Amino acid sequence: MAAETDADAGPLDRLVGWFDRRVGRFEGPNTVGNSLRFWVLFFLGAVALALGPVLFGPYWAFQSSLFLVYAFLGLSLSVVWGYTGVLSFGQVVFFGVAGYTFGVVSVNFQTPLGITGGFAAGVLGGALMAAVLGYFMFYGGVRNVYVTIITLVSTLVLHTFMAQTAGDEWTIGEAALGGFNGMPTIPNLALGVEGAALTFTDVTFYYFVLILLLATYLGLRALVNSDYGRVMVAIREDEDRTRMFGYDVKRVKLAVFTLGGALAGVSGVLNATLNNYMSPGVFELTFASLPVIWVSVGGRKSLLGALVATLGVEFLRFSLTGELAFIIVGALLLVFILGLPGGIVPWVDETLLPWLKRTVGSRRPSAAATPAEESD
Amino acid sequence: MVNGLNLLFQFLDSFAFIVLAAAGLAIIFGIMGVINLAHGEFIMLGAYATTLANIQYGLPLPAAMAAGVVVTALFGLVVERVIISGWLPNAISQFALGRDIIEPLYDRLADSMVATWGLSLVMVQGVRILYGNSLDQIGTPLGNIAYSGFSYSTYRVSLAGVAVAVLFVTFLVFRYTEYGMRARATIQDEDTARAMGVDTERTYVTTFAIGSGLAGLTGALYAPTITMVPGLGSSFLVEAFVAVVVGGPSVVLGTTLAGGLLGSINAVFSNIYGTFFGRIALLVTAIVMIRFLPEGITGFVERVRKRRQEGA
């Protein structure tokens, strides 16, 4: 009997072995989902998302692109807060700076090359902003909740500043920043040079964002499970001890914060080109709090949590356009931070699934054991 | 041209605003280690309660203001029991499941910020649903001070006196009352305080109620001067936050110094370059201050004093 199963499982084992080697670097203690079953589900989820536009049409793709775009912002906060322990209330700063940078460059150079350059400039702008702010904070000895407060205040500074850019002196080349009215006519995304360029609208944009998002997610999984990721988590758990072990805590925090800025920048650029519009509204407190909500609900110590919760909460918020939307979102936040401080995804992974396994697992033996009990 | 008298009034105005906005937040942060991001909404609640009491129920303004304070303090009491300490949900779950489901938010800064932010979203939207997008406003009492072509609202300037009174009373409460002693003991070392028979739980409840009451007072005082919209809290929250951070851990001294410093910066920049730059100057000052004095002005004072003592 044993020989039979071995022979049966032979090719399967080889397949699993091949798979483990491929997937090994994406797995580790710092992420949820380190099993073949997870990867199968992940693949099915990706296929389901890819089928969306086919089933529901271009309008659905346009709407859902926004959720996918926000997911980059969620992931950026998960890396910075969840993995390195730096609660930034200012991810929207980098989001907004990147969006405005992309707007200014792409409105001035409305060619595919110009727009591609705008994409790069936007992401770079977000990263640079984060690097400057991060250098200022981490090398100045600002820690814990004071980082949160500085980032929060930076958001408000930018909101105040961008809101007063209505005058003519705030026109850069062709692009007027426009104060409260915002910046219209930001072009659609295009990549490449003249003659050989891809322009992304509705459905193609959706696929572009989806592929970029999945690649980013996998890349971040590899990062947080690498040695560098372990240092990040060590800083989250005990900063002083990590420094005592000889790691340059400030440099790691700055690097991660800059990476977070770049990711938020990607989100900001994509958001600007999706809506063809930027306004100071992105620096509002309500919007600044959304990443914190997504990441708290999903589980900040889990990239998958940030991803799933961003899509989920935004879909919920979009479906509930009525008056109750913010009440429900706020109540969600309260319930999760109080009842499930770890977030949904880690809870499912650590509590629900083992519980299910136990209940389902115990039912089978008990069904077999019932006659034996009766015979007693 | 910078007008000296105008500058003085502007200073008094922003000093009062910053101190009154920050006092409640500072007390709750200093004693409980809880950052109440719904502080602005508590102020909004006080302002709404005052306005409604005055306009709909016809109470005279001072009585309406007292009502605003009481309503907000009671609301704070409920919030503390339900959300911050989780006492009510835990009592229910003890009964139903036999275990606690919520860990108190004391000294969990990030979590307390996130939770109270959720509360603030619910409060803003709840008020919007109940009372619509705006409310009739009470007229500003006391008229204007007019001088050589300028004028300034007497009421707003006289709030500086109220702010000083609030600081003074807070000082007296912490220095001389039994509650103040227990609160200071709880800040210094919670476990020891409890071992010595201080009911820290009750200190926390009282503190949160007092902090909320102060937020309510701020709302009540500013109700006649601001447009009554559900989102009015956010403008207070920013100043409060900045003042608490710049001031540092010591409640009364920190709030006073921060109010003085930020108030003068705001007054000077607003006077020369306009309101927008006054606000930006204030925020930038805050960022620079945290960079060089991460523990605020009083944290710095404390450090210098310690170094002196060690040197002596």
Contacts between the chains, C-beta under 8 A, distances in Angstrom:
chain1	res1	chain2	res2	distance
A	87	B	110	4.9
A	87	B	113	7.7
A	136	B	287	7.9
A	136	B	291	6.0
A	137	B	291	7.2
A	140	B	291	4.4
A	140	B	292	7.2
A	140	B	294	7.3
A	141	B	294	5.5
A	142	B	290	5.9
A	142	B	291	6.4
A	142	B	294	5.3
A	143	B	294	6.9
A	144	B	109	6.9
A	145	B	35	6.7
A	145	B	109	4.4
A	145	B	110	7.0
A	145	B	113	7.6
A	146	B	245	6.6
A	146	B	290	5.5
A	146	B	294	5.7
A	148	B	109	7.9
A	148	B	110	7.0
A	148	B	113	6.8
A	149	B	241	6.2
A	149	B	245	5.1
A	149	B	290	6.9
A	150	B	287	5.7
A	150	B	290	5.6
A	150	B	291	7.9
A	152	B	241	7.0
A	153	B	238	7.5
A	153	B	241	7.3
A	153	B	242	6.4
A	153	B	283	5.3
A	153	B	286	5.5
A	153	B	287	5.8
A	154	B	287	6.8
A	156	B	238	5.4
A	156	B	283	5.9
A	157	B	280	6.1
A	157	B	283	4.5
A	157	B	284	6.6
A	157	B	287	7.5
A	160	B	276	6.4
A	160	B	279	5.3
A	160	B	280	5.6
A	160	B	283	7.1
A	161	B	280	6.2
A	164	B	276	4.8
A	285	B	234	5.6
A	285	B	237	7.8
A	286	B	121	7.6
A	289	B	117	5.4
A	289	B	121	7.6
A	292	B	114	5.8
A	292	B	117	7.0
A	293	B	114	7.8
A	293	B	117	7.9
A	293	B	118	7.6
A	296	B	114	5.3
A	323	B	125	6.9
A	323	B	128	7.1
A	323	B	129	5.2
A	324	B	125	7.6
A	324	B	129	7.8
A	325	B	125	7.7
A	326	B	121	4.9
A	326	B	122	7.4
A	326	B	124	7.1
A	326	B	125	4.1
A	327	B	121	7.4
A	327	B	122	5.2
A	327	B	125	4.8
A	327	B	126	6.3
A	327	B	129	7.7
A	329	B	118	7.9
A	329	B	121	6.2
A	330	B	117	7.9
A	330	B	118	4.4
A	330	B	119	6.8
A	330	B	120	7.4
A	330	B	121	3.2
A	330	B	122	3.9
A	330	B	125	7.1
A	331	B	118	6.9
A	331	B	122	5.9
A	332	B	118	7.4
A	333	B	114	6.6
A	333	B	115	7.2
A	333	B	117	6.8
A	333	B	118	3.3
A	333	B	121	7.2
A	334	B	83	6.7
A	334	B	115	5.7
A	334	B	118	4.0
A	334	B	119	6.3
A	334	B	122	7.3
A	337	B	111	5.7
A	337	B	114	5.0
A	337	B	115	4.5
A	337	B	118	6.8
A	338	B	83	6.8
A	338	B	86	6.4
A	338	B	89	7.4
A	338	B	101	7.9
A	338	B	102	4.9
A	338	B	105	8.0
A	338	B	115	6.2
A	339	B	101	5.8
A	339	B	102	6.7
A	341	B	103	7.4
A	341	B	111	6.3
